[in-house]
């Protein structure tokens, strides 16, 4: 395992900047800004429930090139796999 590039304080600052960028993009959606406290409670209550189709984002599988929908916003710096390729990589 490689040694961390950033110290814990620098990682924390970088993480909060990245999260702020994601939250600002989400807050400017067609639905408008959300009440953060209420949104956190709703997210916590449904954390183990399947993601609805409305909470999915389009992506291209890094292995087979097939178009797919994923339950997270792809950042572009990591590969995204379709369900079949992901399961094959995980040995399922």
Residue, then its C-alpha position, 0 to 999 in steps of 0.5 A: x500500500x502506498x503512503x498517503x500523498x496528503x497529510x490528514x488535515x490536507x485530505x480533510x480540506x480536499x474532501x470538504x472541497x470535493x463534497x462542496x462541489x457535489x452539493x452545489x451541483x445537486x442544489x442547483x438541480x431542477x428541483x431547487x435547493x433542499x433543506x439539508x437537515x431534512x435531506x440527511x434524515x431522509x437519506x439516513x432512513x432509506x440508506x438500506x433501500x434500493x436506489x430508485x431509477x430517479x437517483x441513477x446517473x448514466x455511465x459507460x462501462x469501462x470493460x465492455x463499453x455498454x451504456x449503463x445507469x449507476x446509483x452514483x455520479x461518476x467522477x471520471x477519475x475511476x472506472x465505472x462498470x455495468x452490472x455484469x462486468x462488475x459482478x464478473x470482476x467481483x467473482x460473483 
